[in-house]
Amino acid sequence: MAVPLHQALRVGAYVVKQHLIGRKRYPLVLMLEPLFRCNLACAGCGKIDYPAEILNQRLSVAQCLEAVDECGAPVVVIAGGEPLLHKEIADVVQGIIDRKKFVIVCTNALLLEKKMDQFKPNKFFSWSVHLDGDKGDHDRSVCQDGVYDRCVSAIAEAKKRGFRTIINATLFNNADPERQARFFDDVMDMGVDGISVSPGYAYERAPDQQHFLNRNATKELFRSIFSRKKPGKKKWQFNQSSLFLDFLAGNQTYECTPWGNPTRNYFGWQKPCYLLGEGYVGTFKELMETTEWDKYGTGKYEKCADCMVHCGYEATAVTEAVTKPWKMLAVELFGIKTKGPMAPDLSLVNQRPAEYVFSAHVQNAMSKLKHAPKVVEMEDSAD
């Protein structure tokens, strides 16, 4: 596991404290989306198909830091959209560091080398470069040639300047296990500090609906990848709980804990999770107290049926690693099982049917914007 020791200890102490005070639901990672606009248009993304009026909106520095304070999670992941398009993103990052929170900025790296001077290496700060595979796989995934090479260049420059730098990879059903294993070898040779990996979520609005994984295919894929780790190569360092990786390989039966990764974006606090926007409220307290949590998750809701994504299950795995450390130790000592029976999966028999409410949220936001003062912000280009 590539999570720095000081981060693991602080997060572990936070989890223990929540259990000692008897708190059943608590945030572990704040998913902060200061904007939706992106300078790529990936076919598997369901985050950027908003009208231009909404894509032009930003959370202010004050709003971002208010969300950090309100939530109280020890880790903040800044996603989007592309965070480096936000003109004040460096101020947001510094404000989070000043609060002694761990902050990870997810970026497609097109602007990273241009903007890097605005940031300083810090033990509380990491870059997370989106890299879904080797040159062919990644450029196909992001629907633009040449992006992989720019990512590799930006990673090299970030490491040269002393930044902790990880990559995040999203896998779909066209991923080749042998090729993916070679890719993990390649990124470790680049000197990255860790790998975050997850199956893609089946966004209902993503242009490409043909390549999302179901749960069984996810487990088979990750077993096949993990079984291909070759002796003599650098160990794959994952920026994730070993129990979450074991879950991806079908060896753990976990329920989703969507409150573990709450999301704050332009619309407000998103119900119930980063992947599903089925309602928004004005405060974190409202999110925790008014969301009908028992209505969501695999086996409970049709849209969650195939989900095994980190923002739903990583918090479950981290909590188990802290409360049942012997399970994590077993995986660390003996590795992830890639053969034999899998753990039982959750039944889908009683899941409720999907509701489609996205357009209503957009229409409501557009109506409010029509009556708001006009604010125009020039965009940074991708170059």
N, C-alpha and C positions, 0 to 999 in steps of 0.2 A: 504494500500500500504506500502511495506516494504522498499522502497527506502529511504536512510537516508536524513534528511532534508537538510543538507549542500549540498548534491549531487543534490537534486531536485531544490534547489535555484540556484546553479551554472549552471545547465543545462537549467533551465527556463530562466535565464538571457541571456544565450548564444542564445537561440531560439528567444527571444525578440529582441536582437541585430541584428540578421540576417534579421528579418522582418523590422526593422527600417531602415536598410541600403538598403532594397529592393532586397535582395538576394533570388532568387526564389528556387534554389537548393543548399543545403548545407549538409555536413555530420553531423550526430549526434553520431554515434558509428563507430569507426574503427574496422573492423574484421581483425585481424592480425593472419596469419597462418605461423609461422616461420618454420614449417615442416609439411609433410604429414604423416610420419610414425606413426603407432600406435601399442600398445601392446595388442590390442583387434581386433577382426574382426567381427563387428556387421553386421547382415544380412540386416539391413535397411540403412546402410551407403553407400554413394556414393563418399566418400572422399579419400579412401585409395587404390583404385585399379590401382596403377601406377607401372611401372617397378621398379625393385630394385634400378636402377641407379638414378631415380628421388626421390624415398623414402629416399635415403641416403643424399639428399641435404638439406641444412639449410640456412635460412637467418641469416646473421651475426648480432651481437648486433648493429653495426653501421647502417645496412640496416633497422632493425626494428625501431630504433629511428628516422632515417631519414623519414620513412613512417609516424610516429607519428607527426613529425614537419610539414611535407608536407601537411598532411590532415587537421590537426587542430581540429579534433573532440574532444569534452570534455571527451569522454569515449572510452576506448580501451578494446576490448574483445580479449583475446589471446586464439585461438582455434587451431585446427589441423585436423588430427593427435592428438597425445598426447604431449602437450607442455613440460611436465616434462622429456621427452626424450632428450630435447635440453640441452646440457651441460652448456650453458650460460644463461639459462632462468631467473635466479635470477638477473643477470645484466640487462637484458631487462626490467624486472619489476621495478627495482630500478630506471632505467633511466626514465621510464614513471612517476613514483611517483615524481621524482625530477622536472618534468615538470608540476606538480600539475594537472595531468590528472587522472581520475578514471580508474583503471585497474582491470579487472576481468579475472582470469585465469581459464579456463574450463579444468577439468581433470576427468579421469575415476577413479582416486584415488588409482590405483594400486601402484604408486610410491610416493604417497603423504606423508605418514608417514616417509618414508626414506629421502625425500628431504625437509621436513618442516623446518629443522634447517637453511636452506639457506635463509629463508625469515623472515621478522619481521612484526608484526601487524602494520597497518597504516590506517588512516581514508580514504585514497585513494585506498586501496587494498582490494579485496575480492577473496576468493576461490569460484568456482562454480563446485560442484561435480555432475557428470552425474548420475542420479538415476531415472530410468523410472517407477518405481513402487515398490511393495513389493518384498520380496526375490524371490518368484517364477517368478513374472513378469520381474523383472530386469535381473536376471540371464538368463532367456530365451531371453530377448531382446539383451543382449550382447554376447549370445552364449557361455557362460562359467559359470560353477557352482562356487559358493563361492565369486563372485565379490561383491554382495550386502553386505555381512558381512564385507568385507574389506572397503567398502564405509562407512558403519556405524561406524566402528572403527576409520577411518580417520576423519570423521566429529566430533566425540567426542574429538579426540586429538586436532583438529584445534580450536574448541571452548574452550577447556581447556587452550590453549595457547593464547587466546584472539583475534583470527582472525575472521573477519566478514566472515561468511560462508553461502552460499546459495546452493540450488540444482537446477539442470535443468532437466526437464522431457520432453521427446518426446513421444507423444501418437499416437497409430496406431488404426486400425479398430477392433483389438481384445481386446481393453481396455474395462474393465467392470466398469461402472460408480460407482457402490457401492464399489467395491474393490479400485478404484482410490480415492474415497472420504476418505476411511479409511486410505489409504496411506498418503494423505495430513494431516490427523490428526496425523499419526505416525511421520512424519518428523517435524511437529511443536513441538511434544513432545520431539524430539531429541534436540530441541533448535536451529534449523537453523534460520537464519535471514530472509530468504525469499525463495519463490518458483518462478522459471521461468518455464513456461509451453508453449508448442507449439505443433501443429499437425506435424507429420513427412512430409517432402517434398518428393515427388515421384521422387527420383533420378533415372535417366534412367539406371544407371550402378549398382544399388544396387542389391545384390543377391536375396533378397526377394521382389518380386513385387506384392505379394498377399495382403498385409496388409496396404497399403496406403489409407488414407481417402479422399473422395471427399468433396466438400465444404458443401453440405447439411448434410452429415454424421458428419462432424466436428462440425457444429452448434448444431446438436441434441446431440452429445456426451457431449459437454461442458455445454449445458443447463442441461442435466441429472446429470452431476457431481455437478455443482453449486447448484442444487436444493436439494442436499443431505447433505448440511452443517448442522450438528446437533447442537441444542442448548446445552450449557454447555461445549462444546469443545472449545479449543483455536481457535481464529479467524485465518483463513488461511491468511498469509501474503505473498503477491505476489510481487516479485521484478520487477513489470511491471506496466504500466499505466492501470488504471481501465477501460479506454476507449478501450484499446486493448483487455482486457478480455471480455468487452461488445461486441466487434466486433466478437470474437470467438463464442459467444453465439447467433450470428445472429441479433444483435440489432443495428448495425451500418453498413452503406454502405461506404466502404473506397476503394480508389485506392492505389495501391502499389507505394511506393516512394523508389525505389532501391538505389538511391544515398544517402539515409539517413544512410545506413550501408555499405560503400565501403569496398572492400576486397583487401588486399595486401598479396601475397604469393610468392612462388619461381618463378612462371611464370611472375609475375609483378602485375600490377593493373588489377583486373578481371572485365570484362564486362559481364553482367550488374550488377551482385550481387553475394553474398556469395554462392548462390545455383546454379547459372548458370555460367559456364565458357565458354563464346562464343567469346572470344577475350581478348587479354592482351595488355597493353600499359606500357611504361616505367615510366610515371609520373602521379601523381594525377591530375594535370592540364589537361593532355591529356584525362584521364578518363572522367572528367566532361565535357570537350569541344567536344570530338569526339564520345562519346556513343550516339547512336540514342535512347534516353530514351523513346520516344513515341512508339517505336516498342515492348516494354516489359510491362508485367503486365497482370493481369487477364482481359480477354476480348480483349487482343491485341495479345497474343502469346499462342500457344497451350500448351507449357510446363508450363505456368503459370496458366492454367485453374483452377486447384484445390488448388492452394497455398493460405494458410492463415498464413504463417510462420512469426514469429516476425521480422526477418531481412528485410522483405518487408513492414510490416504493423505497427510495433511498432513506427517507426519514424512518420508515418502518425498520429497515435493516440497521440503521445507526442506533436506534433505540434498543433493539435486541442485542447489538454488540456490546452496549454498555450494561444492560440489565442481565444478559446471559453471556458473559465474556468467554466462557468455555466453548460456545458454538463458533465464535469467531476464531478462537485459538485453533480449533480443529481444522478449519479451512486453511488457516495460515500454515499449519504444520504439514497437512496431508494434501493440500491443493484442492482444486475444484474437481469434483467427480464428473467425468465426461462419458461414462458408460453405466449401464444398468438401469434399473427402474427409476423413474422420476417421482418426485413428491406429488401427492394428490393435488389436483387443481381445484379452484373454486367452481361450484356449480352455477350455471347460467339459467337454470330452470325458472327461477323466480325474479329475474331481472325485469324492470319496468321498461316500456318502450321509449325510444328517444324522443325528445322534444326539440323543435327547431325554432329557436328564439333569437338567433343572431341578428336578423334584419330589424327586429323591434328595437334592439339596443342602438343600432346604427341610426335608425330614424329618429330616435329620441335625442341622440347626441347632435345630429344635424339640425334638429329643431332648435336646440339651445344655442348652437353656433350662429344661427341666423339672427339672433337677438343680442349677440355678444359683440363688443368692440373688435374691429378688425386689427389683427396683428400679423404682419408678414415678416418672415425670417428667411434670409437667403440661405440656400443649401450649399454645403460643401460638395464638391464633385468627388467622384471615385478616384480621381487621378492625383 
